[in-house]
Every structure is written in C-alpha cells, then in structure tokens.
C-alpha cells in the first residue's frame, strides 16, 4: 500500500498545471513584470449536446485550489531539475501564494456561450499559474451538471440516480462527477466518497454476484430481505425477469416481508427491453397486491433513451444512470477557455482583444460587468455585457446593441437587471460564504422553473439566448478591433 499512500497523501494539486505556465512565469519574472495586474476571463463557446444553456459548476473547488496554492521543497527541486529556471525565480516559488481577486457567477448559475463565468484579476504570474486548474474544474463539473440536468428533464419528475463511478475516467472524476450530477438534479449517488465528502444521499442494493453466489434466486432474495427488511430492492434479471425474477420477488414479498409487517420497496432491471419488461412487470406486481413496489431500471441510459422509454409508456419509477452521465458520453468536452482581457497600465486596465480568422474566436475585451435582463414577468430575456462600472439605468427604455445585428435599433422596456457575478476572493482570501450543495442544486432548479424560457430548455433546436451589449461596450470592442487591424495590417 506504500505506493498508494504517496500517490494520494502527498499529492500537491498546485502542480496540476501546464508547463508553459511555468515557462511564462519565469519569463515575466526575469522581465520584472510579475507585479503587473491583469484580468483573465473564463468562458466557453458552445453549449454541449447542441443544448440551449449550461450550468456553471466547480467554483467551490476553484476557490479551494487558489486558497491552498503552494510549492513544496520537492516541487521546487523538480523545477530546478528542468534546468530552465533562474534561482531567484525558484526561490520566489518557495514563498508563493495566490494574491489575486476572483469574480464569478454563483455556482449553479445558468450560463451561456461567450460570457465570462469567472474573471481573475491578479498579478501577472498569479493569473497565469491558475489557468489549467481553473479550467479543469470548471470544464469537468459544468459538463456533468449540464448533462445531468438534461437526463433529469427527460425523466419528467421520476428520480434519477448516479451509478457511474466504475466507468468514470478516474477516482476524482467519479467523486467530483457525482457532485456535479447532484447540482444538475440527480437525487443521489452510488459513489460513497462523494456521499461522504459532499453529503450527497447514497444508495445501493446488490449486484448479480449476490444472486449468483447463493444456490438459487429465491434464497438470495430471502437473505437480502431478512438483512434489509426496510429497504429491500431486488435485482430481478440475473436469470429470467418474467419467469424467475419477478415470481421470486413476489414470493419474498408475501412470505418473508409481509409477516414482518414490511413491504417490498422495489425491483431493479438491468438488461433487456426495458419498455416491454417494465410494463409486463408492473402488471405482475399489481396483480400480486404490490402496487407500491417501485420499478428501477439501469443500463446505458441517457436523456434520449429515457425519453424513448417514457414515450413508449414504460412503467418506470426511477432511473439509475451510469457511464453516459458520468462521462457525458455524447459530448465529452466542455470547451471553456482562459483568455487575457485587460492589462494594468498607468493605474487603469487597458483592454486586450484576441483577433482570429474565425469570427467566433474573437474575444470580448476589457473589464466588464455581466447582467441578466428580466422582463416584467421575471423571465430572463437576455444577458448583457457592459463596461465595468458603467451605469445602466433601466427605469426608462434602455438602448442596447445585438452584436449579431448591430444596425438594428433595439431597446429594453419595463425590464430589471441582475449583476450575475460577485467577488469571491480578494487578495487571495475568500470573502463570500459558500452555499451548501443542496442550496446550489435548488438554485439551479429555481432558475429553470421560474426564469429561463421553456424554449431554451428543449432538446431539439432550442431558442438561442441573446448576449447583448451596451452601446458603450460595443463601441469599445469595435474601436479595439479597428485599432488592432491597423497595427497588424
């Protein structure tokens, strides 16, 4: 076990970075630029699964990471061995702590492409060193939370549980994936580490091995029912669901549980034609007086198979979703990026823009405020970028620019604004209390139930959420673009 202990107990996740962060940091250090203040934005370019939105997740882990950043003697020695860094720089690393500010949406916020979910305002080296870790946390958890919400939506009020750990990409992906899935709306997880770390409800019953170990299926079911009379859920597809599994489950219900004054809680089917089997099984259970016995199904399910099952009238009370949730199988990459937006010059932040051949890769420059705009009914009609600190008065009709159709004269009337982001870390220290996981999960649900258009939530051709700009912000971006064009012509 020695190897495992060193692998986990001595792991310093500060080192989870791309090497270029160190080469750049050393370069900035040599150039005496390390204390220049800069701003970087985290944003993504397209919703996964051609959906209408994504869910922002992973913020708590980002904040834990920056609060605990430090390099041990071994870490510094490892960099020394690369023979690329000055001794002054290595000495600087020995005392390094992140000293920047982090602005972010509250975790669980419904978010859209090209808007900054996180902005890091920090000394140049600090801002550069946190890039990979921030992206890894946000990309993974936002992806799984968004996928989970799609599956929960498809289940249409039925319970969805995360059963995915064994097919996750590794231990951390299983544990943090379960956290993200819970934010997305699953009711619980089978993953014990996630239950323990994040206080997520855990559940689990038996595998086929339990049924196979005992000489016959009835004995296996009886032993389980005697051990867990208040939580008996029997796996009925080891041999034959209709001819063996269900008759034995019914027998256990009548002969073992009922004399104890207990009811059979549920049965689980993990293979076969789930639509056909669930309907047939429901009839058999009801005929035996077990109308309250739940039918749980699992086996390579996702939002599309769940939708299909329910449209066929399947009698299912609860879904166990594994690999396609925990790996977000249909779209396994969430493309959040980390781009320089502004550089401190003479006490001000000068905006920077990345100009690309691809128009969608041109960034939104400068320090900015991000607002969600609500109509009189409290529905989110658009998001809007403004110059940082720019006054935005919604008490009269407010002119805005749709960057995709800038020539049109557009106004918001009878609308209200919410600033979507707040300061979570100031000079390296947390300044906001973090919500509980249940609070984050409820916040996701409240937004989708009350604020976000139903048309943005459908799977097929969802409505595109508008990201508008104040006239001043649009002007800033256009000026910067033409200036950059002239300089690089």
C-alpha positions as CSV (number, residue, x, y, z in Angstrom):
1,X,0.0,0.0,0.0
2,X,3.0,2.4,0.2
3,X,2.7,3.4,-3.4
4,X,-0.9,4.4,-3.0
5,X,-0.3,6.4,0.1
6,X,2.4,8.5,-1.5
7,X,0.2,8.9,-4.6
8,X,-2.7,10.3,-2.6
9,X,-1.5,11.7,0.7
10,X,1.4,13.6,-0.8
11,X,-0.3,14.8,-4.0
12,X,0.1,18.6,-4.3
13,X,-2.6,19.7,-6.8
14,X,-0.9,23.0,-7.1
15,X,1.3,21.1,-9.6
16,X,-1.7,20.3,-11.8
17,X,-0.7,22.9,-14.4
18,X,0.6,23.1,-17.9
19,X,4.4,23.5,-18.1
20,X,4.0,26.7,-20.2
21,X,2.5,28.4,-17.2
22,X,5.9,28.0,-15.5
23,X,8.0,29.0,-18.6
24,X,5.9,32.1,-19.0
25,X,6.0,32.9,-15.2
26,X,9.8,32.6,-15.2
27,X,10.0,34.9,-18.3
28,X,7.7,37.5,-16.7
29,X,9.8,37.3,-13.5
30,X,13.1,38.0,-15.4
31,X,11.4,40.9,-17.2
32,X,10.3,42.4,-13.8
33,X,6.7,42.2,-15.0
34,X,5.4,39.8,-12.3
35,X,3.5,42.5,-10.4
36,X,1.7,44.0,-13.4
37,X,-2.1,43.5,-12.8
38,X,-4.0,41.6,-15.4
39,X,-7.5,40.3,-15.9
40,X,-8.4,36.9,-17.5
41,X,-11.9,35.7,-18.4
42,X,-13.1,32.1,-18.3
43,X,-15.9,31.5,-20.8
44,X,-17.0,28.8,-23.3
45,X,-18.0,28.9,-26.9
46,X,-20.9,26.4,-27.4
47,X,-23.4,24.6,-25.3
48,X,-22.9,20.8,-25.0
49,X,-25.3,18.5,-27.0
50,X,-26.5,21.5,-29.0
51,X,-28.5,22.5,-25.9
52,X,-29.8,25.9,-25.0
53,X,-27.7,26.5,-21.9
54,X,-25.1,25.2,-19.5
55,X,-24.8,25.0,-15.7
56,X,-21.8,26.7,-14.0
57,X,-20.2,24.2,-11.6
58,X,-16.9,23.7,-9.9
59,X,-16.5,27.1,-8.3
60,X,-16.0,25.8,-4.8
61,X,-13.1,23.6,-5.9
62,X,-11.5,26.6,-7.8
63,X,-11.6,28.6,-4.6
64,X,-10.2,25.8,-2.5
65,X,-7.4,25.5,-5.1
66,X,-6.3,29.1,-5.1
67,X,-6.5,29.4,-1.3
68,X,-4.2,26.5,-0.9
69,X,-1.6,27.1,-3.6
70,X,1.9,26.5,-2.6
71,X,5.1,24.8,-3.8
72,X,6.9,22.3,-1.5
73,X,10.7,21.8,-1.5
74,X,10.2,18.7,-3.7
75,X,8.2,20.7,-6.2
76,X,10.8,23.4,-6.4
77,X,13.6,20.8,-6.7
78,X,11.6,19.2,-9.6
79,X,11.6,22.5,-11.4
80,X,15.3,23.0,-10.7
81,X,16.0,19.7,-12.4
82,X,14.4,21.0,-15.6
83,X,17.3,23.4,-15.9
84,X,15.2,26.2,-17.4
85,X,14.6,28.5,-14.4
86,X,16.7,31.1,-12.5
87,X,17.5,30.5,-8.9
88,X,15.8,33.8,-8.0
89,X,12.6,32.5,-9.6
90,X,12.8,29.2,-7.8
91,X,13.3,31.0,-4.5
92,X,10.2,33.1,-5.3
93,X,8.2,29.9,-5.8
94,X,9.1,28.7,-2.4
95,X,7.1,31.5,-0.8
96,X,4.4,31.8,-3.5
97,X,0.7,32.3,-2.5
98,X,-2.1,33.4,-4.8
99,X,-2.8,37.1,-4.1
100,X,-5.4,38.0,-6.7
101,X,-9.1,38.6,-6.9
102,X,-11.7,36.2,-8.3
103,X,-15.1,37.4,-9.6
104,X,-17.6,34.7,-10.5
105,X,-21.2,33.7,-11.0
106,X,-22.6,31.9,-8.0
107,X,-22.2,28.2,-8.5
108,X,-25.2,26.7,-10.2
109,X,-25.9,29.8,-12.4
110,X,-27.5,29.0,-15.8
111,X,-24.9,30.3,-18.2
112,X,-24.5,30.8,-22.0
113,X,-21.6,30.9,-24.5
114,X,-19.1,33.8,-24.7
115,X,-20.0,35.3,-21.3
116,X,-17.3,35.4,-18.5
117,X,-18.4,33.0,-15.7
118,X,-15.1,33.8,-13.9
119,X,-12.7,36.7,-14.1
120,X,-9.3,36.5,-12.4
121,X,-7.8,39.9,-11.6
122,X,-4.3,39.3,-10.2
123,X,-0.6,39.9,-10.6
124,X,0.5,38.5,-13.9
125,X,2.3,35.4,-12.6
126,X,-0.6,34.5,-10.2
127,X,-3.1,34.9,-13.0
128,X,-1.0,32.7,-15.3
129,X,-0.4,29.9,-12.8
130,X,-4.0,29.2,-12.0
131,X,-5.2,28.7,-15.7
132,X,-5.1,24.9,-16.0
133,X,-6.6,24.1,-12.6
134,X,-9.5,26.5,-13.0
135,X,-10.3,25.2,-16.5
136,X,-10.1,21.6,-15.4
137,X,-12.5,22.1,-12.5
138,X,-15.0,24.3,-14.4
139,X,-14.9,22.2,-17.6
140,X,-15.5,18.9,-15.9
141,X,-18.2,19.8,-13.4
142,X,-20.1,22.2,-15.7
143,X,-20.2,19.4,-18.3
144,X,-21.5,16.8,-15.9
145,X,-24.0,19.1,-14.2
146,X,-25.4,20.2,-17.6
147,X,-25.7,16.5,-18.8
148,X,-27.4,15.5,-15.5
149,X,-29.9,18.3,-15.9
150,X,-30.8,17.0,-19.4
151,X,-31.4,13.5,-18.1
152,X,-33.4,14.8,-15.2
153,X,-35.5,16.8,-17.6
154,X,-36.1,13.7,-19.8
155,X,-37.1,11.7,-16.7
156,X,-40.0,14.1,-16.2
157,X,-40.4,14.0,-12.4
158,X,-39.1,10.5,-11.9
159,X,-36.0,10.0,-9.8
160,X,-32.6,9.8,-11.4
161,X,-29.5,8.5,-9.5
162,X,-25.8,8.5,-10.5
163,X,-24.5,4.9,-10.8
164,X,-21.4,5.9,-12.9
165,X,-18.3,5.6,-10.8
166,X,-16.9,2.4,-12.3
167,X,-17.0,3.9,-15.8
168,X,-15.8,7.3,-14.8
169,X,-12.4,8.5,-16.1
170,X,-10.7,8.0,-12.7
171,X,-11.3,8.3,-9.0
172,X,-11.6,12.1,-8.9
173,X,-13.8,12.1,-12.0
174,X,-16.2,9.7,-10.2
175,X,-16.2,11.7,-7.0
176,X,-16.5,15.3,-8.4
177,X,-18.7,14.0,-11.2
178,X,-21.2,12.8,-8.6
179,X,-21.1,16.3,-7.0
180,X,-21.8,17.9,-10.4
181,X,-24.6,15.4,-11.2
182,X,-26.2,16.3,-7.9
183,X,-26.1,20.0,-8.8
184,X,-27.7,19.1,-12.1
185,X,-30.6,17.5,-10.2
186,X,-30.0,13.8,-9.6
187,X,-31.4,12.6,-6.3
188,X,-28.3,10.7,-5.1
189,X,-25.3,8.7,-6.0
190,X,-23.9,5.2,-5.5
191,X,-20.4,6.7,-5.0
192,X,-19.5,6.5,-1.3
193,X,-16.6,9.0,-1.4
194,X,-19.0,11.7,-2.9
195,X,-21.6,10.9,-0.3
196,X,-19.0,11.3,2.5
197,X,-17.2,14.4,1.1
198,X,-20.3,16.3,-0.1
199,X,-23.1,15.0,2.0
200,X,-25.0,13.6,-1.1
201,X,-27.6,10.9,-0.3
202,X,-26.1,7.5,-1.2
203,X,-28.0,4.3,-2.3
204,X,-27.2,0.8,-3.5
205,X,-28.5,-2.7,-3.1
206,X,-27.0,-5.7,-4.8
207,X,-25.1,-6.9,-7.9
208,X,-25.7,-10.0,-9.9
209,X,-22.9,-11.7,-8.0
210,X,-25.1,-11.7,-4.8
211,X,-27.8,-13.6,-6.7
212,X,-25.3,-16.0,-8.3
213,X,-23.5,-16.7,-5.0
214,X,-26.5,-18.3,-3.4
215,X,-27.6,-21.6,-4.8
216,X,-30.9,-20.3,-6.1
217,X,-32.6,-16.9,-6.7
218,X,-35.2,-17.2,-4.0
219,X,-32.6,-17.9,-1.3
220,X,-30.6,-14.9,-2.5
221,X,-33.6,-12.6,-2.3
222,X,-34.7,-14.0,1.1
223,X,-31.3,-13.4,2.6
224,X,-31.3,-9.8,1.4
225,X,-34.9,-9.2,2.6
226,X,-34.0,-10.6,6.1
227,X,-30.9,-8.4,6.3
228,X,-32.6,-5.2,5.0
229,X,-36.3,-5.5,5.6
230,X,-36.9,-1.8,5.4
231,X,-35.0,-1.3,2.1
232,X,-35.5,-4.4,0.0
233,X,-34.9,-3.7,-3.7
234,X,-34.3,-6.9,-5.6
235,X,-32.3,-7.3,-8.8
236,X,-34.5,-9.5,-11.0
237,X,-32.7,-10.0,-14.3
238,X,-29.9,-12.5,-13.3
239,X,-31.7,-15.5,-14.9
240,X,-35.1,-14.5,-16.4
241,X,-37.1,-11.5,-15.3
242,X,-40.6,-12.7,-16.1
243,X,-40.3,-16.4,-15.3
244,X,-38.0,-16.4,-12.4
245,X,-37.0,-12.9,-11.0
246,X,-40.5,-11.4,-10.5
247,X,-42.2,-14.6,-9.2
248,X,-39.3,-15.0,-6.7
249,X,-39.6,-11.3,-5.7
250,X,-43.3,-11.6,-5.2
251,X,-42.8,-14.7,-3.1
252,X,-40.3,-12.9,-0.9
253,X,-42.7,-10.0,-0.5
254,X,-45.5,-12.3,0.7
255,X,-43.6,-15.0,2.6
256,X,-40.7,-13.0,4.2
257,X,-41.5,-9.3,4.3
258,X,-45.3,-9.2,5.0
259,X,-45.2,-11.4,8.1
260,X,-42.7,-8.8,9.5
261,X,-45.1,-6.1,8.6
262,X,-42.8,-4.8,5.8
263,X,-43.4,-4.1,2.1
264,X,-41.2,-4.9,-0.8
265,X,-39.6,-1.5,-1.7
266,X,-38.7,-2.1,-5.3
267,X,-37.2,-4.3,-8.1
268,X,-34.4,-3.4,-10.5
269,X,-34.0,-4.4,-14.1
270,X,-30.5,-4.0,-15.6
271,X,-30.9,-5.6,-19.1
272,X,-33.3,-6.5,-21.9
273,X,-36.1,-4.5,-23.4
274,X,-36.8,-2.1,-20.6
275,X,-40.1,-0.7,-22.0
276,X,-41.6,-4.1,-22.6
277,X,-40.3,-5.7,-19.4
278,X,-41.4,-2.7,-17.2
279,X,-45.0,-2.8,-18.5
280,X,-45.2,-6.6,-18.0
281,X,-43.6,-6.5,-14.6
282,X,-45.9,-3.7,-13.4
283,X,-49.0,-5.8,-14.3
284,X,-47.5,-8.8,-12.4
285,X,-46.7,-6.8,-9.3
286,X,-50.1,-5.1,-9.2
287,X,-51.9,-8.4,-9.6
288,X,-49.9,-9.6,-6.6
289,X,-51.1,-6.6,-4.5
290,X,-47.7,-4.9,-4.8
291,X,-48.9,-1.6,-6.4
292,X,-46.5,0.3,-4.2
293,X,-43.4,-1.6,-5.3
294,X,-41.1,0.6,-7.4
295,X,-39.6,-0.3,-10.7
296,X,-36.0,0.9,-11.0
297,X,-34.1,0.5,-14.3
298,X,-30.5,0.9,-15.3
299,X,-28.3,0.0,-18.3
300,X,-26.6,2.5,-20.6
301,X,-29.3,5.1,-20.3
302,X,-29.2,8.8,-21.2
303,X,-31.7,11.6,-22.0
304,X,-32.5,10.1,-25.4
305,X,-33.2,6.5,-24.2
306,X,-35.1,7.8,-21.2
307,X,-37.3,10.0,-23.5
308,X,-37.9,7.0,-25.8
309,X,-38.8,4.6,-22.9
310,X,-41.3,7.1,-21.4
311,X,-42.8,7.8,-24.8
312,X,-43.5,4.0,-25.2
313,X,-45.4,4.1,-21.9
314,X,-42.8,2.3,-19.9
315,X,-43.7,1.8,-16.2
316,X,-40.6,3.1,-14.5
317,X,-40.4,5.0,-11.2
318,X,-36.6,5.6,-11.0
319,X,-33.6,5.5,-13.3
320,X,-30.0,4.6,-12.4
321,X,-27.7,6.3,-14.9
322,X,-24.1,5.3,-15.2
323,X,-21.5,5.8,-17.9
324,X,-23.4,8.2,-20.2
325,X,-23.9,10.6,-17.4
326,X,-20.5,10.4,-15.6
327,X,-18.6,10.7,-18.8
328,X,-21.1,12.9,-20.6
329,X,-20.7,10.4,-23.4
330,X,-22.5,12.2,-26.2
331,X,-20.3,15.3,-25.8
332,X,-17.3,14.6,-23.6
333,X,-15.6,18.1,-23.8
334,X,-16.8,21.3,-22.3
335,X,-14.8,24.0,-24.1
336,X,-14.2,26.6,-21.5
337,X,-11.1,28.8,-22.2
338,X,-9.0,31.3,-20.3
339,X,-8.2,34.5,-22.2
340,X,-6.5,37.7,-21.3
341,X,-9.0,40.6,-21.3
342,X,-7.1,43.5,-19.8
343,X,-3.6,44.7,-18.6
344,X,-2.9,47.3,-15.9
345,X,-1.2,50.3,-17.4
346,X,-0.8,53.7,-15.5
347,X,-3.3,52.8,-12.9
348,X,-6.0,51.7,-15.4
349,X,-6.9,48.5,-17.1
350,X,-6.2,48.6,-20.8
351,X,-8.4,46.2,-22.7
352,X,-6.9,43.4,-24.8
353,X,-8.6,41.5,-27.6
354,X,-7.7,38.3,-29.4
355,X,-8.4,38.7,-33.1
356,X,-8.8,35.5,-35.0
357,X,-9.5,34.3,-38.6
358,X,-12.6,32.6,-37.0
359,X,-15.1,35.3,-36.0
360,X,-16.3,33.2,-33.1
361,X,-12.8,33.2,-31.6
362,X,-12.6,37.0,-31.3
363,X,-12.8,37.7,-27.6
364,X,-14.8,40.2,-25.6
365,X,-12.2,42.7,-24.4
366,X,-11.7,44.6,-21.2
367,X,-13.0,44.5,-17.6
368,X,-16.8,44.2,-17.9
369,X,-20.0,43.7,-16.0
370,X,-22.4,40.9,-16.9
371,X,-26.1,41.5,-16.4
372,X,-29.1,39.2,-16.8
373,X,-32.1,41.2,-18.1
374,X,-35.6,40.2,-16.8
375,X,-39.0,41.2,-18.3
376,X,-42.0,42.2,-16.1
377,X,-42.9,38.6,-15.6
378,X,-39.4,37.7,-14.2
379,X,-38.3,35.8,-17.3
380,X,-34.7,36.2,-18.4
381,X,-34.9,37.8,-21.9
382,X,-31.2,38.3,-22.5
383,X,-27.8,38.7,-20.9
384,X,-25.9,41.9,-21.5
385,X,-22.2,43.0,-21.3
386,X,-21.4,46.5,-20.1
387,X,-18.1,48.3,-19.5
388,X,-17.0,47.6,-15.9
389,X,-18.7,50.1,-13.6
390,X,-20.8,51.7,-16.4
391,X,-24.1,53.0,-15.0
392,X,-27.1,51.1,-16.6
393,X,-30.4,52.7,-16.0
394,X,-33.5,50.5,-16.7
395,X,-36.0,53.0,-15.3
396,X,-36.6,54.2,-18.9
397,X,-36.3,52.4,-22.2
398,X,-32.6,51.3,-22.5
399,X,-30.9,51.1,-25.9
400,X,-28.7,48.1,-26.4
401,X,-26.8,46.5,-29.3
402,X,-27.3,43.0,-30.6
403,X,-23.7,42.2,-31.7
404,X,-25.0,39.9,-34.4
405,X,-27.3,42.6,-35.8
406,X,-25.7,45.9,-34.7
407,X,-27.5,48.0,-37.2
408,X,-30.9,47.4,-35.6
409,X,-32.3,49.9,-33.1
410,X,-33.2,47.8,-30.0
411,X,-34.4,48.8,-26.5
412,X,-35.3,47.0,-23.3
413,X,-38.5,48.4,-21.8
414,X,-40.0,47.6,-18.3
415,X,-37.0,45.4,-17.6
416,X,-34.9,44.8,-14.5
417,X,-31.3,43.8,-14.2
418,X,-29.3,41.5,-12.0
419,X,-25.5,41.6,-11.9
420,X,-24.6,38.0,-12.4
421,X,-21.2,38.0,-10.7
422,X,-19.7,38.8,-7.4
423,X,-16.3,39.0,-5.7
424,X,-15.5,35.6,-4.1
425,X,-11.7,36.0,-3.5
426,X,-10.0,39.3,-2.5
427,X,-6.2,39.3,-2.4
428,X,-6.1,35.5,-2.2
429,X,-8.7,35.2,0.6
430,X,-12.3,34.0,0.4
431,X,-14.7,36.9,1.1
432,X,-18.1,35.1,0.4
433,X,-19.6,32.2,2.3
434,X,-20.1,29.3,0.0
435,X,-23.6,27.8,-0.3
436,X,-24.3,24.2,0.6
437,X,-24.6,21.7,-2.2
438,X,-28.4,21.5,-1.6
439,X,-28.6,25.3,-1.9
440,X,-26.7,25.2,-5.2
441,X,-29.0,22.4,-6.5
442,X,-32.2,24.2,-5.5
443,X,-30.8,27.4,-7.2
444,X,-30.4,25.5,-10.5
445,X,-34.0,24.2,-10.3
446,X,-35.5,27.6,-9.3
447,X,-33.8,29.3,-12.3
448,X,-35.0,26.7,-14.7
449,X,-38.6,26.6,-13.3
450,X,-39.1,30.3,-13.0
451,X,-36.6,32.4,-15.0
452,X,-35.3,30.5,-18.1
453,X,-37.6,30.2,-21.1
454,X,-39.0,26.7,-21.7
455,X,-38.0,27.2,-25.4
456,X,-34.3,27.4,-24.3
457,X,-34.6,24.1,-22.4
458,X,-35.9,21.8,-25.2
459,X,-33.5,19.3,-26.8
460,X,-34.4,19.9,-30.4
461,X,-33.4,23.4,-31.8
462,X,-33.5,25.3,-28.5
463,X,-34.0,29.0,-28.7
464,X,-30.7,30.9,-28.6
465,X,-30.3,33.1,-25.6
466,X,-29.2,36.6,-26.6
467,X,-25.9,38.1,-25.3
468,X,-26.3,41.8,-26.0
469,X,-24.0,44.8,-25.3
470,X,-24.5,48.3,-24.0
471,X,-23.7,50.8,-26.8
472,X,-20.6,51.9,-24.8
473,X,-19.3,48.3,-24.6
474,X,-20.0,47.6,-28.3
475,X,-18.2,50.8,-29.2
476,X,-15.2,49.8,-27.1
477,X,-15.0,46.4,-28.8
478,X,-15.3,47.9,-32.3
479,X,-12.6,50.6,-31.6
480,X,-10.2,47.9,-30.3
481,X,-10.8,45.8,-33.4
482,X,-10.1,48.5,-35.8
483,X,-7.0,49.7,-33.9
484,X,-5.7,46.1,-33.8
485,X,-6.3,45.8,-37.6
486,X,-4.3,48.9,-38.3
487,X,-1.4,47.9,-36.0
488,X,-1.2,44.4,-37.6
489,X,-2.0,45.3,-41.2
